[in-house]
């Protein structure tokens, strides 16, 4: 009996994949601005020539790294849109799927936003293209929900989209920006951590908003 072909899980990660994984791990700790070719190559256990062969430059590497990190969210968001039933609960599930990802990836998201604000070219380019990414899928879901009469039709769908994204993202970004340093009275600081990072609190805020947007 011939030996079985190795399954994908059995195969060693390619050099390109190892470099991307090393870059994501380092970016979550230190941010994109702190990434250097030498550090990433060292983390991945490859030489500098291999890095240059696969990516050419630091800027090209960071651009691909961001797309590599982001791809699972875009795929999952598309799947959730397809799976949505014609009920408001479908929009809720879509937004909570994004919330779950943001909570899990909050370190990278926080660094990405800060790095874009500081002028990191690839981070800025990524955020500037976000209108064609998962926000566009949520906007489509909002428009469809309004057309079915599940959300108030007199409201601007872009305003609803922005409110939904702010509800999910802004508390997480603020919590990450604080970086363990509280600028609030102690009784507020403890409440804010759970408000921003506890999934149940995110779901409750989303329910408040959707209830307020019902016809």
C-alpha positions as CSV (number, residue, x, y, z in Angstrom):
1,X,0.0,0.0,0.0
2,X,1.6,3.3,-1.0
3,X,2.2,5.9,1.7
4,X,-0.6,8.4,2.0
5,X,0.0,11.9,0.8
6,X,0.5,14.3,3.6
7,X,-2.5,16.4,4.6
8,X,-2.1,20.2,4.7
9,X,-1.9,20.1,8.4
10,X,1.0,17.7,8.2
11,X,3.0,19.9,5.9
12,X,5.5,22.4,7.3
13,X,4.6,26.0,6.9
14,X,6.2,27.7,3.9
15,X,8.9,30.3,4.4
16,X,6.4,32.9,3.3
17,X,3.8,31.8,5.8
18,X,6.4,31.6,8.6
19,X,7.4,35.2,7.9
20,X,3.8,36.4,7.9
21,X,3.0,34.5,11.1
22,X,6.1,36.0,12.8
23,X,5.2,39.5,11.6
24,X,1.7,39.2,12.9
25,X,2.9,38.0,16.3
26,X,5.5,40.8,16.6
27,X,2.9,43.4,15.4
28,X,0.5,42.4,18.1
29,X,3.2,43.0,20.7
30,X,5.0,46.0,19.4
31,X,3.0,47.5,16.5
32,X,3.7,47.7,12.8
33,X,6.1,50.7,13.1
34,X,8.4,48.5,15.2
35,X,8.7,45.8,12.6
36,X,12.1,45.4,11.1
37,X,13.2,43.0,8.4
38,X,15.9,41.6,10.6
39,X,13.7,41.0,13.6
40,X,10.9,39.3,11.6
41,X,13.4,37.1,9.7
42,X,15.0,36.1,13.0
43,X,11.7,35.3,14.6
44,X,10.8,33.1,11.5
45,X,14.2,31.4,11.5
46,X,15.0,32.5,7.9
47,X,17.8,34.6,6.4
48,X,17.5,38.1,5.1
49,X,17.8,36.9,1.6
50,X,14.7,34.8,1.9
51,X,12.7,37.8,3.2
52,X,13.8,39.9,0.2
53,X,13.1,37.0,-2.2
54,X,9.5,36.7,-0.9
55,X,8.5,40.3,-0.2
56,X,11.1,42.6,-1.7
57,X,10.8,45.3,0.9
58,X,9.5,46.0,4.4
59,X,6.6,48.1,3.0
60,X,5.4,45.3,0.7
61,X,5.7,42.8,3.6
62,X,3.6,45.0,6.0
63,X,0.9,45.5,3.3
64,X,0.7,41.7,2.7
65,X,0.9,41.0,6.5
66,X,-2.2,43.2,7.1
67,X,-4.2,41.5,4.4
68,X,-3.1,38.1,5.7
69,X,-4.3,39.0,9.2
70,X,-7.5,40.5,7.9
71,X,-8.6,37.9,5.4
72,X,-10.4,35.6,7.9
73,X,-12.7,38.4,9.1
74,X,-13.6,39.3,5.5
75,X,-14.4,35.7,4.7
76,X,-16.4,35.2,7.8
77,X,-18.4,38.4,7.3
78,X,-19.3,37.4,3.8
79,X,-20.4,34.0,5.1
80,X,-22.5,35.6,7.8
81,X,-24.2,37.8,5.2
82,X,-25.1,34.7,3.1
83,X,-26.4,32.9,6.2
84,X,-28.5,35.8,7.4
85,X,-32.2,35.0,7.8
86,X,-34.7,37.8,7.0
87,X,-34.9,39.0,10.5
88,X,-33.2,41.6,12.6
89,X,-31.4,38.8,14.4
90,X,-29.4,38.2,11.3
91,X,-28.0,41.7,11.4
92,X,-27.3,41.2,15.1
93,X,-25.4,38.0,14.3
94,X,-23.3,39.8,11.6
95,X,-22.3,42.6,14.0
96,X,-21.6,40.3,16.8
97,X,-19.3,38.2,14.5
98,X,-17.3,41.4,13.9
99,X,-17.3,42.1,17.6
100,X,-16.0,38.7,18.5
101,X,-13.2,39.1,16.0
102,X,-12.3,42.6,17.2
103,X,-12.2,41.5,20.9
104,X,-9.9,38.6,19.9
105,X,-7.7,40.8,17.7
106,X,-7.8,43.9,19.8
107,X,-4.0,44.2,20.2
108,X,-3.5,44.2,16.4
109,X,-6.4,46.5,15.8
110,X,-5.2,49.0,18.4
111,X,-1.7,49.0,16.9
112,X,-3.0,49.3,13.4
113,X,-5.1,52.3,14.2
114,X,-2.3,54.0,16.1
115,X,0.3,53.2,13.4
116,X,-2.0,54.6,10.7
117,X,-2.4,57.8,12.7
118,X,1.4,58.0,13.1
119,X,1.8,57.8,9.3
120,X,2.7,54.1,8.7
121,X,1.9,53.9,4.9
122,X,0.5,50.4,4.7
123,X,-1.7,50.9,7.8
124,X,-3.0,54.2,6.3
125,X,-3.7,52.6,3.0
126,X,-5.6,49.7,4.6
127,X,-7.8,51.9,6.6
128,X,-8.5,54.2,3.7
129,X,-9.7,51.2,1.7
130,X,-12.0,50.0,4.5
131,X,-15.1,51.3,2.7
132,X,-14.8,48.3,0.4
133,X,-14.2,45.8,3.2
134,X,-16.5,44.5,6.0
135,X,-18.2,47.9,6.6
136,X,-19.6,47.6,3.1
137,X,-21.1,44.2,4.0
138,X,-22.7,45.6,7.1
139,X,-24.0,48.5,5.1
140,X,-25.6,46.1,2.6
141,X,-27.2,44.2,5.5
142,X,-28.5,47.5,7.0
143,X,-30.0,48.6,3.7
144,X,-31.7,45.2,3.2
145,X,-33.1,45.3,6.8
146,X,-34.5,48.7,6.1
147,X,-36.1,47.5,2.9
148,X,-37.8,44.6,4.8
149,X,-39.1,47.1,7.3
150,X,-37.0,45.8,10.2
151,X,-35.2,49.1,10.8
152,X,-36.5,52.6,10.5
153,X,-36.4,53.5,6.9
154,X,-36.2,57.3,7.5
155,X,-32.7,56.9,9.1
156,X,-29.6,57.3,6.9
157,X,-28.2,53.7,6.5
158,X,-24.6,55.1,6.6
159,X,-25.4,56.7,10.0
160,X,-26.7,53.4,11.2
161,X,-23.5,51.7,10.0
162,X,-21.3,54.2,11.7
163,X,-23.3,53.8,15.0
164,X,-23.0,50.0,14.8
165,X,-19.2,50.1,14.2
166,X,-18.7,52.7,16.9
167,X,-20.7,50.7,19.4
168,X,-18.4,47.7,18.7
169,X,-15.1,49.3,18.1
170,X,-14.6,52.6,19.9
171,X,-14.6,51.2,23.5
172,X,-12.1,48.5,22.5
173,X,-9.8,51.0,20.8
174,X,-10.0,53.4,23.8
175,X,-9.2,50.5,26.2
176,X,-6.2,49.4,24.0
177,X,-5.0,53.0,23.8
178,X,-5.0,53.3,27.6
179,X,-2.5,50.5,27.6
180,X,-3.1,49.6,31.2
181,X,-3.1,53.2,32.4
182,X,-6.4,54.4,33.7
183,X,-7.4,58.0,33.3
184,X,-10.7,57.4,35.1
185,X,-11.8,57.2,38.8
186,X,-11.4,53.7,40.0
187,X,-15.1,53.0,40.2
188,X,-15.4,54.0,36.5
189,X,-12.2,52.2,35.4
190,X,-13.4,48.8,36.5
191,X,-16.8,49.3,34.9
192,X,-15.2,50.5,31.6
193,X,-13.0,47.4,31.3
194,X,-16.0,45.1,31.4
195,X,-18.1,47.6,29.2
196,X,-15.4,47.5,26.5
197,X,-14.1,43.9,26.7
198,X,-17.0,41.7,28.0
199,X,-18.9,40.2,25.1
200,X,-22.2,40.2,27.0
201,X,-21.9,43.9,27.5
202,X,-21.3,44.4,23.7
203,X,-24.3,42.3,23.0
204,X,-26.5,44.2,25.4
205,X,-25.5,47.6,23.8
206,X,-26.2,46.2,20.4
207,X,-29.7,45.0,21.6
208,X,-30.4,48.5,22.9
209,X,-29.4,50.1,19.6
210,X,-31.4,47.6,17.5
211,X,-34.5,48.1,19.7
212,X,-34.2,51.8,19.3
213,X,-34.0,51.5,15.5
214,X,-37.0,49.2,15.2
215,X,-40.0,50.8,13.4
